[in-house]
C-alpha cells in the first residue's frame, strides 16, 4: 500500500508512549497544535481542519504518486476522522496520537478503518465495504454470504460487532480466506490442489507473510507433487507462527542464535512449549533446504545433516517489529542488493568503517587516558636497580601525586600524539576484524569460534604499524613528568630522536601483546553482547558498553606480561637502570632482578584502562553505525540494527518525518502493519473507473469553458 521507505514495524509489539529507553513519549499539546496547523489547509468558522489529502499525503507522506487512489486516501483518513465528516479537527488529530500509544494500537487502528459510522461498532455492510475494496478481493473474491460471515453477523447479517469481537473476527477472517481459496481451487473436493494453484493462493492470500525467497520457492518445495489440504493448512500455520518458532529455537539452544539445531531437537522443544505439529517442522526444514542449499549436492548434504540456525528462520520470516527507535542522522543505500556489491563498494565499506572506527577510538582514548598514564608510570617503576627510585606505593598514590605535582592537565600529558595515533590504530583494528569476520562467515551469517579468534588476531597484528610508534612517543611523554625540574619533552623531539626504525623498537613485544589481546577480546565481546541482547536480539547501548567492558577484563589482564616487557623496551633507561636488548633479554633480566610479580605490575590499572576504553570505543563505533547508516549490502554488527528486516515486497524503507512527534512516530509503521499483519492491502493507484471519471470531468469542464 505505501510506496515509502520502511524498516520499522510495530506489528506484534506496538510502541507504548511512556517514559523509558524503549518507549515513545507523548507529544505536548502545544507541539501537536504547531504541527497540525502546519498541514491543515481547510478553514471553517474560524477553525482549521485537515483534509484527507492533508493528513495522508502531506503529513503521513503516503500515496505521493500523482495517480494516487483517492478512495484509499479517504478510507485511511477516516481512521483519524472519527466524526466521519471528511475533515480532521485538532481534537481528532490529538486523539489519534493518543490511540497510537495504546498497547493494542494496531487492532484499534484497524477497527476504526472498518467503523465507517464512528459509533464504536462494525456492521456487515461496513465490513463488506472495506473487504471488497482490497486488492485481495479483486483477485480472489471472498463469499460474503458464507457460513463464516453468518456466524459472526447473524443469519440476516444484522448483528453489530464491538471492538473486542472485531479483533477475533479479523484474526479468523484470513484463515477462513485461505480455506475459501483452497475450496475454490478444488471444486471437485478431492482434497488436493496443483503446485501452481498453491502458489497462486499463497502470493495472494498470504502475501503479507512471504519473503521474496519463500515466494520464489513455493513451487520448488512441492517438488511437482499436488498439495494436500493438511499440507496447505500446516504451511499457512507455520508462516503464521514463525515468531513462536523462533522462541522455540531459542528455548532449544538456551538463547544461542548460532547453535545448529536438528529436526528432532526442535520438535522436542516445540512439544514442550506449543502445539506446533511434526508436519509444520517438516515443512520448516524443507523451506530451509530450498532457500539456502540450492543444487543437488548441497541439498542432499543438508538433508543428511538436517540442522538449522536462527538466521535460517529469519530468512523465512524476518523480524517485523522492534521496541526501539533510533534517530538516524543519515541513511544511505549504496546498493540495491548484496548481489550488487562490487570491489569498489567493498572498498567504500572499509573506508566507512575506518572513519567511524577513528572517531570511536578517539572518544575511547580520551575517556580513559588518565588511567593509562598511571598504568604506564607504575609499569616503568623499577625495584632493585636504583636506590630510592620507588616513587609510587600503588596506582591511587600515583594518581594523587600526578595531580599534586603536575596539575590536572598532567593526567593528559601525551594525549595529542595518542589521539593522532589511536584513531587509525582502533580504526584499522575494528575494520580488519569486521572484514575478516565477513569473509569467514557463512551465508547464514554464522562464524565458528576459531574464525572469530583468527579475525581478532589479524586485527591485533594489523594495528601494530600504528601502535608501536604511538606507544613509544606516548610512554616517553608520560614518564617525562617523573623527573622534577627536567627539560620539557615534546612529541616531535622524541620522533626526531628515535628516527623511523627507532619508532618500531619493541615491535615484537607489541605483537606479543596485541595479537592475543584482540584474539581474546573480539570473540569474548561478540558472545557477551549476544548474551546481553534482548529477546529480539537487540542490544541497548548500555548492554554494548557492558559487553565491551567485560570482554576487556580477561583480554587486558592475560597479556599484561607482554605489556610490561614492551614498556621496558620502549622507555629510555636512566643512569643506573638496567637496559634491555630484546624481548627475551628483558624477560630474563626482569625475572632475575624483580621476580615473577614484576610481570604483573600495573595489571589493575591496565584492566581499568583497557576495559572501559574498549567498552566506550565499541559502543561509540556501533552507535555511529546506527546514526550514520549506510547499507553496502554486507553485514552489520549483530544486535545493533534497530530497524529489523522487512518481510514482504510492498513494504519499503521509511524515513521518519521530523513532524511525526509523539505517537505519530508509530503512525506509518502501524498503518503498514494493517497490511503486513492482516493482509488488508488497499489499492495505491487510481482504478480505470476513477481515471475515466476524472478524464470525463476534465473533458466536460473544457466544453463548458
MOLIN-V161174 format. One record per backbone hydrogen bond with DSSP energy under -1.0 kcal/mol. CO is the residue of the C=O (numbers start at 0). NH is the residue of the N-H. If there is no record, write none. Layout:
{{CO;NH} {CO;NH}}
This chain:
{{1;3} {8;10} {15;17} {15;23} {19;22} {27;31} {28;32} {29;33} {30;34} {31;35} {32;36} {33;37} {35;39} {41;48} {43;46} {46;43} {48;41} {49;87} {50;54} {51;55} {52;56} {52;57} {53;58} {54;59} {55;61} {64;67} {66;685} {68;72} {69;73} {70;74} {71;75} {72;76} {73;77} {75;78} {76;80} {79;81} {80;83} {87;49} {88;92} {89;93} {90;94} {91;95} {92;96} {93;97} {94;98} {95;99} {97;100} {98;101} {101;104} {103;107} {104;108} {105;109} {106;110} {107;111} {108;112} {109;113} {110;114} {113;115} {121;160} {122;126} {123;127} {124;128} {125;129} {126;130} {127;131} {129;132} {130;133} {133;137} {135;139} {142;145} {145;149} {146;150} {147;151} {148;152} {149;153} {152;158} {153;156} {160;121} {161;165} {162;166} {164;168} {165;169} {166;170} {167;171} {168;172} {171;175} {172;176} {173;177} {174;178} {175;179} {176;180} {177;181} {178;182} {179;183} {180;184} {181;185} {185;188} {190;228} {192;226} {193;197} {194;198} {195;199} {196;200} {197;201} {198;202} {200;204} {205;208} {206;209} {210;214} {211;215} {214;217} {216;220} {219;222} {221;224} {226;192} {227;231} {228;232} {229;233} {230;234} {231;235} {232;236} {233;237} {234;238} {235;239} {236;240} {240;244} {241;245} {242;246} {243;247} {244;248} {245;249} {246;250} {247;251} {248;252} {249;254} {252;255} {256;309} {260;307} {261;265} {262;266} {263;267} {264;268} {265;269} {266;270} {267;271} {269;273} {276;280} {277;281} {278;282} {279;283} {280;284} {281;285} {282;286} {283;287} {284;288} {285;289} {286;290} {287;291} {288;292} {294;298} {295;299} {296;300} {297;301} {298;302} {299;303} {300;304} {301;305} {307;260} {308;311} {308;312} {309;313} {310;314} {312;316} {329;628} {331;630} {336;339} {337;340} {341;345} {342;346} {343;347} {344;348} {345;349} {346;350} {347;351} {348;352} {349;353} {350;354} {351;355} {352;356} {353;357} {354;358} {355;359} {356;360} {357;361} {358;362} {359;363} {360;364} {361;365} {362;366} {363;367} {367;371} {368;372} {369;373} {370;374} {371;375} {372;376} {373;377} {374;378} {375;379} {385;388} {393;397} {394;398} {395;399} {396;400} {397;401} {398;402} {399;403} {400;404} {401;405} {402;406} {406;409} {407;410} {408;411} {409;412} {411;414} {413;417} {414;418} {415;419} {416;420} {417;421} {418;422} {420;424} {421;425} {422;426} {423;427} {424;428} {425;429} {426;430} {427;431} {428;432} {429;433} {430;434} {431;435} {432;436} {433;437} {434;438} {435;439} {441;444} {445;441} {447;451} {448;452} {449;453} {450;454} {451;455} {452;456} {453;457} {454;458} {455;459} {456;460} {457;461} {458;462} {462;465} {462;466} {463;467} {465;469} {466;470} {467;471} {468;472} {469;473} {470;474} {471;475} {472;476} {473;477} {474;478} {478;481} {479;482} {482;485} {489;493} {490;494} {491;495} {492;496} {493;497} {494;498} {498;502} {500;503} {501;504} {503;506} {505;509} {506;510} {507;511} {508;512} {509;513} {510;514} {512;516} {513;517} {514;518} {515;519} {516;520} {517;521} {519;523} {520;524} {521;525} {522;526} {523;527} {524;528} {525;529} {526;530} {527;531} {533;536} {537;533} {539;543} {540;544} {541;545} {542;546} {543;547} {544;548} {545;549} {546;550} {547;551} {549;552} {550;554} {551;555} {552;556} {553;557} {556;559} {558;562} {559;563} {560;564} {561;565} {562;566} {563;567} {564;568} {565;569} {566;570} {573;576} {581;585} {582;586} {583;587} {584;588} {585;589} {586;590} {587;591} {588;592} {589;593} {594;597} {595;598} {596;599} {597;600} {599;602} {601;605} {602;606} {603;607} {604;608} {605;609} {606;610} {608;612} {609;613} {610;614} {611;615} {612;616} {613;617} {614;618} {615;619} {616;620} {617;621} {618;622} {619;623} {620;624} {621;625} {622;626} {623;627} {626;328} {626;329} {628;331} {630;333} {630;334} {636;639} {638;538} {647;650} {652;5} {656;659} {658;660} {660;663} {661;664} {662;665} {665;669} {666;670} {667;671} {668;672} {669;673} {671;675} {672;676} {673;679} {674;678} {678;680} {680;134} {683;68} {686;690} {687;691} {688;692} {689;693} {690;694} {691;695} {692;696} {693;697} {694;698} {695;699} {696;700} {697;701} {698;702} {699;703} {700;704}}
